[in-house]
Amino acid sequence: MNILFLMYPWDRVDPNNDSTLRMIHECVARKHTVALATVHNLTMRESTAMAFCNVFIETDKVPGVINTFYKKARFRQVKLPLGGFDAIIMRSNPPLNVTALNFLDSVRHDVFIMNDIDGLRIANNKLYTSSFDDPENRFIPKTYVSKTPDYLEKVLRHSPNEKMIMKPLDGYGGHGVILVEKQAIASFRSLLDFYINSSKDGNYVILQEYVEGAELGDVRILMLNGKAIGAMKRIPAAGDMRSNVHAGGTVVKHTLTQVEKDLCALIGPKLVRDGLFFVGIDVINGKLIEVNVLSPGGIMRINKLNRVKLQTKVIDFVEQMVKTKTFNEARRTEFVKALLDD
């Protein structure tokens, strides 16, 4: 297969922890032709969407040690049409680059794209969690989104709880997530001014029900084709409420609870319908906090905690989707040919 990873620059990869690198290594080890490009490498030539790619130079033996593989990787630079790939794996970090998706629109019916570009459009921000059918808020915390300070202040003042979580709508990696309390409501307005007015048109802010147990950490669950394939518990650093590893948190082994399994069963079918085949969800005390769809991480850490290789499941799935897509296209071609020959 010909596979393109649309991702962040190669020199920004952390070989010790990077999930994308594990997937790339798996593809190269399977002798697929693997190319890398960033969203800034996309271009158009004679109405054909293309990318300036770094293509792995094939070697007789692929190093089994990830760090060695990363250090010894060699590339040749080639401009390639996006339509020539069998699969494009989206691994670009947030925020979503809408222009990149526009380039991919022209090849979406010819190439398997993970995750689907329409799915990325609707799920790239934190509003997506509210789209799941959970009227009693069993799994989805009550969430309020606005860039009107008066309204958000009213929400906090009338909340049945003494504290809420505030975060920017388009943040990621734990950036900008803070705990706000009613007893400090006098300074809440200045916080809102900072969050909302830091851009010309104003930023949307999320106020979310505080989920008890958040101070003890959250659970990152990786889901593939609507099913959980691995999980880990993330514990905040001392004096910090954020569990993200990039914010100083640590990870421990975790077995899914029945409530977490029920949550995955609730959201799995919609994720698949939206073309969101590989996602990472963040869960606190059985409640869905975020759905990460652009470049969900955690493969390396979950692998290490459980002595597994989740990247093999991911690439197995990609191969199967490409095989199915190719089979269906061949069957349609035969069908049309039979009609014309009749």
JORARA-V138575 format. One record per residue. N is the residue number from 0. RES is the residue in one letter. SS is DSSP state (~ for helix, > for strand, _ for the rest). PHI is phi in whole degrees, -180 to 180 (* if undefined). PSI is psi as a letter, one per 40 degrees, with the letter a starting at -180 (* if undefined). Layout:
BEGIN
n=N res=RES ss=SS phi=PHI psi=PSI
n=N res=RES ss=SS phi=PHI psi=PSI
END
This chain:
BEGIN
n=0 res=M ss=_ phi=* psi=i
n=1 res=N ss=> phi=-104 psi=h
n=2 res=I ss=> phi=-125 psi=h
n=3 res=L ss=> phi=-110 psi=h
n=4 res=F ss=> phi=-99 psi=h
n=5 res=L ss=> phi=-93 psi=h
n=6 res=M ss=> phi=-146 psi=a
n=7 res=Y ss=_ phi=-83 psi=i
n=8 res=P ss=_ phi=-59 psi=i
n=9 res=W ss=~ phi=-59 psi=d
n=10 res=D ss=~ phi=-75 psi=e
n=11 res=R ss=~ phi=-99 psi=e
n=12 res=V ss=_ phi=-71 psi=h
n=13 res=D ss=_ phi=-97 psi=h
n=14 res=P ss=_ phi=-62 psi=d
n=15 res=N ss=_ phi=-75 psi=d
n=16 res=N ss=_ phi=-131 psi=e
n=17 res=D ss=_ phi=-73 psi=h
n=18 res=S ss=~ phi=-71 psi=d
n=19 res=T ss=~ phi=-61 psi=d
n=20 res=L ss=~ phi=-61 psi=d
n=21 res=R ss=~ phi=-63 psi=d
n=22 res=M ss=~ phi=-69 psi=d
n=23 res=I ss=~ phi=-61 psi=d
n=24 res=H ss=~ phi=-59 psi=d
n=25 res=E ss=~ phi=-63 psi=d
n=26 res=C ss=~ phi=-66 psi=d
n=27 res=V ss=~ phi=-65 psi=d
n=28 res=A ss=~ phi=-63 psi=d
n=29 res=R ss=_ phi=-86 psi=e
n=30 res=K ss=_ phi=71 psi=f
n=31 res=H ss=_ phi=-77 psi=i
n=32 res=T ss=> phi=-81 psi=h
n=33 res=V ss=> phi=-118 psi=h
n=34 res=A ss=> phi=-123 psi=i
n=35 res=L ss=> phi=-121 psi=i
n=36 res=A ss=> phi=-156 psi=i
n=37 res=T ss=_ phi=-100 psi=i
n=38 res=V ss=~ phi=-63 psi=d
n=39 res=H ss=~ phi=-79 psi=e
n=40 res=N ss=~ phi=-90 psi=e
n=41 res=L ss=> phi=-78 psi=i
n=42 res=T ss=> phi=-152 psi=i
n=43 res=M ss=> phi=-131 psi=h
n=44 res=R ss=> phi=-133 psi=h
n=45 res=E ss=_ phi=50 psi=f
n=46 res=S ss=_ phi=67 psi=e
n=47 res=T ss=> phi=-113 psi=h
n=48 res=A ss=> phi=-71 psi=h
n=49 res=M ss=> phi=-138 psi=i
n=50 res=A ss=> phi=-145 psi=i
n=51 res=F ss=> phi=-80 psi=h
n=52 res=C ss=> phi=-111 psi=i
n=53 res=N ss=> phi=-102 psi=h
n=54 res=V ss=> phi=-101 psi=h
n=55 res=F ss=> phi=-61 psi=h
n=56 res=I ss=_ phi=-82 psi=h
n=57 res=E ss=_ phi=-67 psi=h
n=58 res=T ss=_ phi=-124 psi=i
n=59 res=D ss=_ phi=-64 psi=d
n=60 res=K ss=_ phi=-133 psi=h
n=61 res=V ss=_ phi=-89 psi=h
n=62 res=P ss=_ phi=-56 psi=h
n=63 res=G ss=_ phi=-79 psi=d
n=64 res=V ss=_ phi=-82 psi=h
n=65 res=I ss=~ phi=-60 psi=d
n=66 res=N ss=~ phi=-60 psi=d
n=67 res=T ss=~ phi=-67 psi=d
n=68 res=F ss=~ phi=-58 psi=d
n=69 res=Y ss=~ phi=-64 psi=d
n=70 res=K ss=~ phi=-69 psi=d
n=71 res=K ss=~ phi=-93 psi=e
n=72 res=A ss=_ phi=-61 psi=h
n=73 res=R ss=_ phi=-128 psi=i
n=74 res=F ss=> phi=-130 psi=i
n=75 res=R ss=> phi=-121 psi=h
n=76 res=Q ss=> phi=-92 psi=h
n=77 res=V ss=> phi=-141 psi=i
n=78 res=K ss=> phi=-90 psi=h
n=79 res=L ss=> phi=-127 psi=i
n=80 res=P ss=> phi=-73 psi=h
n=81 res=L ss=~ phi=-62 psi=d
n=82 res=G ss=~ phi=-68 psi=e
n=83 res=G ss=~ phi=-85 psi=e
n=84 res=F ss=_ phi=-87 psi=i
n=85 res=D ss=_ phi=-81 psi=d
n=86 res=A ss=> phi=-145 psi=i
n=87 res=I ss=> phi=-121 psi=h
n=88 res=I ss=> phi=-106 psi=h
n=89 res=M ss=> phi=-80 psi=h
n=90 res=R ss=> phi=-137 psi=f
n=91 res=S ss=_ phi=-81 psi=h
n=92 res=N ss=_ phi=-69 psi=i
n=93 res=P ss=_ phi=-61 psi=i
n=94 res=P ss=_ phi=-78 psi=i
n=95 res=L ss=_ phi=-65 psi=h
n=96 res=N ss=_ phi=-96 psi=h
n=97 res=V ss=~ phi=-65 psi=d
n=98 res=T ss=~ phi=-61 psi=d
n=99 res=A ss=~ phi=-61 psi=d
n=100 res=L ss=~ phi=-66 psi=d
n=101 res=N ss=~ phi=-63 psi=d
n=102 res=F ss=~ phi=-62 psi=d
n=103 res=L ss=~ phi=-75 psi=e
n=104 res=D ss=~ phi=-54 psi=d
n=105 res=S ss=_ phi=-73 psi=e
n=106 res=V ss=_ phi=-120 psi=e
n=107 res=R ss=_ phi=-61 psi=d
n=108 res=H ss=_ phi=-87 psi=e
n=109 res=D ss=_ phi=-105 psi=d
n=110 res=V ss=_ phi=-125 psi=h
n=111 res=F ss=> phi=-77 psi=h
n=112 res=I ss=> phi=-114 psi=h
n=113 res=M ss=> phi=-126 psi=h
n=114 res=N ss=_ phi=-89 psi=i
n=115 res=D ss=_ phi=-56 psi=i
n=116 res=I ss=~ phi=-68 psi=d
n=117 res=D ss=~ phi=-68 psi=d
n=118 res=G ss=~ phi=-62 psi=d
n=119 res=L ss=~ phi=-64 psi=d
n=120 res=R ss=~ phi=-62 psi=d
n=121 res=I ss=~ phi=-88 psi=e
n=122 res=A ss=~ phi=-119 psi=e
n=123 res=N ss=_ phi=-78 psi=e
n=124 res=N ss=_ phi=-120 psi=i
n=125 res=K ss=~ phi=-77 psi=e
n=126 res=L ss=~ phi=-71 psi=d
n=127 res=Y ss=~ phi=-60 psi=d
n=128 res=T ss=~ phi=-60 psi=d
n=129 res=S ss=~ phi=-80 psi=e
n=130 res=S ss=~ phi=-87 psi=e
n=131 res=F ss=_ phi=-82 psi=i
n=132 res=D ss=_ phi=-79 psi=g
n=133 res=D ss=_ phi=-147 psi=g
n=134 res=P ss=_ phi=-61 psi=d
n=135 res=E ss=_ phi=-94 psi=e
n=136 res=N ss=_ phi=54 psi=f
n=137 res=R ss=_ phi=-71 psi=d
n=138 res=F ss=_ phi=-115 psi=d
n=139 res=I ss=> phi=-110 psi=h
n=140 res=P ss=_ phi=-63 psi=i
n=141 res=K ss=_ phi=-63 psi=h
n=142 res=T ss=> phi=-130 psi=h
n=143 res=Y ss=> phi=-127 psi=h
n=144 res=V ss=> phi=-131 psi=h
n=145 res=S ss=> phi=-167 psi=i
n=146 res=K ss=_ phi=-126 psi=f
n=147 res=T ss=_ phi=-106 psi=h
n=148 res=P ss=~ phi=-56 psi=d
n=149 res=D ss=~ phi=-59 psi=d
n=150 res=Y ss=~ phi=-66 psi=d
n=151 res=L ss=~ phi=-65 psi=d
n=152 res=E ss=~ phi=-66 psi=d
n=153 res=K ss=~ phi=-66 psi=d
n=154 res=V ss=~ phi=-59 psi=d
n=155 res=L ss=~ phi=-64 psi=d
n=156 res=R ss=~ phi=-63 psi=d
n=157 res=H ss=_ phi=-100 psi=e
n=158 res=S ss=_ phi=-66 psi=h
n=159 res=P ss=_ phi=-69 psi=e
n=160 res=N ss=_ phi=-103 psi=i
n=161 res=E ss=_ phi=-84 psi=e
n=162 res=K ss=> phi=-148 psi=i
n=163 res=M ss=> phi=-140 psi=i
n=164 res=I ss=> phi=-101 psi=h
n=165 res=M ss=> phi=-119 psi=h
n=166 res=K ss=> phi=-157 psi=i
n=167 res=P ss=> phi=-72 psi=i
n=168 res=L ss=_ phi=-63 psi=d
n=169 res=D ss=_ phi=-107 psi=e
n=170 res=G ss=_ phi=-78 psi=i
n=171 res=Y ss=_ phi=-156 psi=i
n=172 res=G ss=_ phi=67 psi=f
n=173 res=G ss=_ phi=84 psi=e
n=174 res=H ss=_ phi=-69 psi=h
n=175 res=G ss=_ phi=82 psi=e
n=176 res=V ss=_ phi=-84 psi=h
n=177 res=I ss=> phi=-136 psi=i
n=178 res=L ss=> phi=-98 psi=h
n=179 res=V ss=> phi=-117 psi=i
n=180 res=E ss=> phi=-124 psi=i
n=181 res=K ss=~ phi=-60 psi=d
n=182 res=Q ss=~ phi=-66 psi=e
n=183 res=A ss=~ phi=-111 psi=f
n=184 res=I ss=~ phi=-65 psi=d
n=185 res=A ss=~ phi=-62 psi=d
n=186 res=S ss=~ phi=-99 psi=e
n=187 res=F ss=~ phi=-66 psi=d
n=188 res=R ss=~ phi=-61 psi=d
n=189 res=S ss=~ phi=-68 psi=d
n=190 res=L ss=~ phi=-63 psi=d
n=191 res=L ss=~ phi=-62 psi=d
n=192 res=D ss=~ phi=-58 psi=d
n=193 res=F ss=~ phi=-66 psi=d
n=194 res=Y ss=~ phi=-68 psi=d
n=195 res=I ss=~ phi=-80 psi=d
n=196 res=N ss=_ phi=-95 psi=e
n=197 res=S ss=_ phi=-80 psi=e
n=198 res=S ss=_ phi=-134 psi=i
n=199 res=K ss=_ phi=-59 psi=d
n=200 res=D ss=_ phi=-92 psi=e
n=201 res=G ss=_ phi=87 psi=i
n=202 res=N ss=_ phi=-106 psi=i
n=203 res=Y ss=_ phi=-76 psi=i
n=204 res=V ss=> phi=-122 psi=i
n=205 res=I ss=> phi=-104 psi=h
n=206 res=L ss=> phi=-114 psi=h
n=207 res=Q ss=> phi=-130 psi=i
n=208 res=E ss=> phi=-50 psi=h
n=209 res=Y ss=_ phi=-76 psi=h
n=210 res=V ss=_ phi=-95 psi=h
n=211 res=E ss=_ phi=-58 psi=h
n=212 res=G ss=_ phi=97 psi=e
n=213 res=A ss=~ phi=-61 psi=d
n=214 res=E ss=~ phi=-68 psi=e
n=215 res=L ss=~ phi=-92 psi=e
n=216 res=G ss=_ phi=117 psi=i
n=217 res=D ss=> phi=-130 psi=i
n=218 res=V ss=> phi=-117 psi=h
n=219 res=R ss=> phi=-96 psi=h
n=220 res=I ss=> phi=-116 psi=h
n=221 res=L ss=> phi=-93 psi=h
n=222 res=M ss=> phi=-121 psi=h
n=223 res=L ss=> phi=-125 psi=h
n=224 res=N ss=_ phi=54 psi=f
n=225 res=G ss=_ phi=83 psi=e
n=226 res=K ss=> phi=-124 psi=i
n=227 res=A ss=> phi=-72 psi=h
n=228 res=I ss=> phi=-116 psi=e
n=229 res=G ss=> phi=-179 psi=i
n=230 res=A ss=> phi=-153 psi=i
n=231 res=M ss=> phi=-150 psi=i
n=232 res=K ss=> phi=-97 psi=h
n=233 res=R ss=> phi=-111 psi=h
n=234 res=I ss=> phi=-110 psi=h
n=235 res=P ss=_ phi=-65 psi=i
n=236 res=A ss=_ phi=-69 psi=i
n=237 res=A ss=_ phi=-57 psi=h
n=238 res=G ss=_ phi=80 psi=e
n=239 res=D ss=_ phi=-130 psi=h
n=240 res=M ss=_ phi=-89 psi=e
n=241 res=R ss=_ phi=-85 psi=h
n=242 res=S ss=_ phi=-92 psi=e
n=243 res=N ss=_ phi=-55 psi=h
n=244 res=V ss=~ phi=-61 psi=d
n=245 res=H ss=~ phi=-67 psi=e
n=246 res=A ss=~ phi=-98 psi=e
n=247 res=G ss=_ phi=102 psi=e
n=248 res=G ss=_ phi=-74 psi=i
n=249 res=T ss=> phi=-120 psi=i
n=250 res=V ss=> phi=-124 psi=i
n=251 res=V ss=> phi=-137 psi=i
n=252 res=K ss=> phi=-64 psi=i
n=253 res=H ss=_ phi=-144 psi=h
n=254 res=T ss=_ phi=-107 psi=h
n=255 res=L ss=_ phi=-60 psi=h
n=256 res=T ss=_ phi=-80 psi=i
n=257 res=Q ss=~ phi=-64 psi=d
n=258 res=V ss=~ phi=-63 psi=d
n=259 res=E ss=~ phi=-66 psi=d
n=260 res=K ss=~ phi=-65 psi=d
n=261 res=D ss=~ phi=-64 psi=d
n=262 res=L ss=~ phi=-62 psi=d
n=263 res=C ss=~ phi=-61 psi=d
n=264 res=A ss=~ phi=-66 psi=d
n=265 res=L ss=~ phi=-70 psi=d
n=266 res=I ss=~ phi=-90 psi=e
n=267 res=G ss=~ phi=-55 psi=d
n=268 res=P ss=~ phi=-60 psi=d
n=269 res=K ss=~ phi=-69 psi=d
n=270 res=L ss=~ phi=-57 psi=d
n=271 res=V ss=~ phi=-67 psi=d
n=272 res=R ss=~ phi=-60 psi=d
n=273 res=D ss=_ phi=-85 psi=e
n=274 res=G ss=_ phi=75 psi=e
n=275 res=L ss=_ phi=-97 psi=g
n=276 res=F ss=_ phi=-79 psi=d
n=277 res=F ss=> phi=-127 psi=h
n=278 res=V ss=> phi=-137 psi=i
n=279 res=G ss=> phi=-119 psi=h
n=280 res=I ss=> phi=-110 psi=i
n=281 res=D ss=> phi=-108 psi=h
n=282 res=V ss=> phi=-128 psi=h
n=283 res=I ss=> phi=-125 psi=h
n=284 res=N ss=_ phi=50 psi=f
n=285 res=G ss=_ phi=83 psi=e
n=286 res=K ss=> phi=-113 psi=h
n=287 res=L ss=> phi=-76 psi=h
n=288 res=I ss=> phi=-99 psi=d
n=289 res=E ss=> phi=-148 psi=i
n=290 res=V ss=> phi=-120 psi=h
n=291 res=N ss=> phi=-100 psi=h
n=292 res=V ss=_ phi=-118 psi=e
n=293 res=L ss=_ phi=-82 psi=d
n=294 res=S ss=_ phi=-147 psi=g
n=295 res=P ss=_ phi=-59 psi=h
n=296 res=G ss=_ phi=-109 psi=i
n=297 res=G ss=_ phi=122 psi=e
n=298 res=I ss=~ phi=-58 psi=d
n=299 res=M ss=~ phi=-61 psi=d
n=300 res=R ss=~ phi=-68 psi=d
n=301 res=I ss=~ phi=-66 psi=d
n=302 res=N ss=~ phi=-56 psi=d
n=303 res=K ss=~ phi=-66 psi=d
n=304 res=L ss=~ phi=-70 psi=d
n=305 res=N ss=~ phi=-118 psi=e
n=306 res=R ss=_ phi=56 psi=f
n=307 res=V ss=_ phi=-127 psi=i
n=308 res=K ss=_ phi=-135 psi=g
n=309 res=L ss=~ phi=-63 psi=d
n=310 res=Q ss=~ phi=-62 psi=d
n=311 res=T ss=~ phi=-67 psi=d
n=312 res=K ss=~ phi=-66 psi=d
n=313 res=V ss=~ phi=-64 psi=d
n=314 res=I ss=~ phi=-73 psi=d
n=315 res=D ss=~ phi=-56 psi=d
n=316 res=F ss=~ phi=-65 psi=d
n=317 res=V ss=~ phi=-60 psi=d
n=318 res=E ss=~ phi=-60 psi=d
n=319 res=Q ss=~ phi=-66 psi=d
n=320 res=M ss=~ phi=-65 psi=d
n=321 res=V ss=~ phi=-66 psi=d
n=322 res=K ss=~ phi=-61 psi=d
n=323 res=T ss=~ phi=-65 psi=d
n=324 res=K ss=~ phi=-63 psi=d
n=325 res=T ss=~ phi=-65 psi=d
n=326 res=F ss=~ phi=-62 psi=d
n=327 res=N ss=~ phi=-64 psi=d
n=328 res=E ss=~ phi=-66 psi=d
n=329 res=A ss=~ phi=-65 psi=d
n=330 res=R ss=~ phi=-66 psi=d
n=331 res=R ss=~ phi=-66 psi=d
n=332 res=T ss=~ phi=-63 psi=d
n=333 res=E ss=~ phi=-64 psi=d
n=334 res=F ss=~ phi=-64 psi=d
n=335 res=V ss=~ phi=-64 psi=d
n=336 res=K ss=~ phi=-62 psi=d
n=337 res=A ss=~ phi=-65 psi=d
n=338 res=L ss=~ phi=-64 psi=d
n=339 res=L ss=~ phi=-71 psi=d
n=340 res=D ss=~ phi=-82 psi=e
n=341 res=D ss=_ phi=-69 psi=*
END
